[in-house]
Amino acid sequence: MPDNDICFMTALELARLVRERQLSAREVMEAHLRQIDRVNPRVNAIVTLAPERALAGADAADAALARGDDVGVLHGLPVAHKDLVPTKGIRTTFGSPIFADNVPDHDGLIIQRLRAAGAITMGKTNTPEFGAGSQTYNEVFGETLNPYDITRTCGGSSGGAAVALACGMQPIADGSDTGGSLRNPANFCNVIGFRVSPGRVPAWPGGGSWNPTSVQGPMARTVSDAALMLSAIAGPDPRVPISITEPGERFLEPLERDFAGTRIAWSRDLGGLPVDPRVTAAIDAQRGAFESVGCVVEDAEPDFTDTDAVFKVWRHYARAMGQTQLLENYRDQLKDTVIWDIEQGQKLTGPQVGWGDSKRAELFQRVHDFMETYEFLVCPVSQVPPFDVKQRYVTEINGVQMETYIDWMKSCYYITATAHPAISVPCGFTPEGLPVGVQIVGRYRDDFGVLQLAHAFEQATGTWKRRPGVTV
């Protein structure tokens, strides 16, 4: 089978062929390693590669099938992990010169679960320093480039993961999301990025186990593949107090559903955010796709009063909690925006944090009440299309100046602050051929419902099938 056929096959089909021994795990791994050799030098998505370990893992996977062992749902699938997640025995830098030579002695829980389901580790994907900002570059590995236009950013912070998926270098990918880091790069690279409900995928180890702001989740080229991966990584863990008790097997159920009469709130700007007209045009062009599957689409959005301030309180608080010691010991090796994040957290007072908690509760209740009327909210993922990779962040949109380096991501982090699940699904392209995703937000903890609507939209449009030019 040609490498391209293997590397752009859905994860569901690839896993089936391996289980049925129509393809060996070694054949699958070798095809992906060749794809990495061919394409990765052009985009810099996978920054640490462990080919010997990957091939040994593939051989072990084939041996397990030969013995008749029970195998997991991801058996034989190659995966490279985001360089923010510790991987035992494999260099993990967090995109920082401080950890340029760091080799952990343990795996993060998400990696443990992927491996238990049969996925095979190949290496690590690029991320901005400590995941700060939705533009993937750092002083250790440099910039990751958008495969649809290598002069543009791929977004971030799960940028390497999104590019590796879009380029057929891996069939599934893990990522994380605080203010959009699963959704934004998926949106910029024409793949799927799912910010699951806080606690759906327990994150361990970590110091913020009570904080619902940051989550880990799946990325893939199709919604069904994201659901497959989620079935392996979701489920409770007693070490993570906010973890959801529902087992991951829920996400193996069929995604097909009748959406006749389902009410959707359609928001072009979440109540007045500046949005590039190319993004608005691409999303508006697909309004009919939601109607074609039976949805009733109405212009509406919840009240996002105080959401910007609420999100920033919790973001800064988390930075200060997790990285104050790094600032004290390695200030000269941290980028300016990370320093700013940490220092903003250090300035927070007890009453300010209390205000943020109170206002977050009010926001949640408003959105909850709104979504008793509307089952889903559809809105932009990012407020701009992919921009010049040499530009570190967006400073203005439609003539409106951005106050901080993250303000251009409000369309993502407003949703973060609500604690509702949200997915980025390929939606269309700008006149320049740059990908645009659409964000589907579901009711509280209705991750499965979000996947169902995303799947229906994906089937109605087929936008995900358009491959980037660097793979040709």
Secondary structure, 3 states (H helix, E strand, C coil): CCHHHHHCCCHHHHHHHHHCCCCCHHHHHHHHHHHHHHHHHHHCCEEEECHHHHHHHHHHHHHHHHHCCCCCCCCCCEEEEECCCCECCECCCCCCHHHCCCCCCCCCHHHHHHHHCCCEEEEEECCCHHHCCCCCEECCCEECEECCEEEEECCCCCHHHHHHHHCCCCCEEEEEECCCCCHHHHHHHCCEEEECCCCCCCCCCCCCCCCCCCEEEEEECCHHHHHHHHHHHCCCCCCCCCCCCCCHHHHHCCCCCCCCCCEEEECCCCCCCCCCHHHHHHHHCCHHHHHHCCCEEEECCCCCCCHHHHHHHHHHHHHHHHHHHHHHHHHHHCCHHHHHHHHHHHHCCHHHHHHHHHHHHHHHHHHHHHHHHCCEEEEECCCCCCCECCCCCCCEECCEECCCCCHHHHHHHHHHHHCCCEEEEEEEECCCCCEEEEEEEECCCCHHHHHHHHHHHHHHHCHHHCCCHHHC
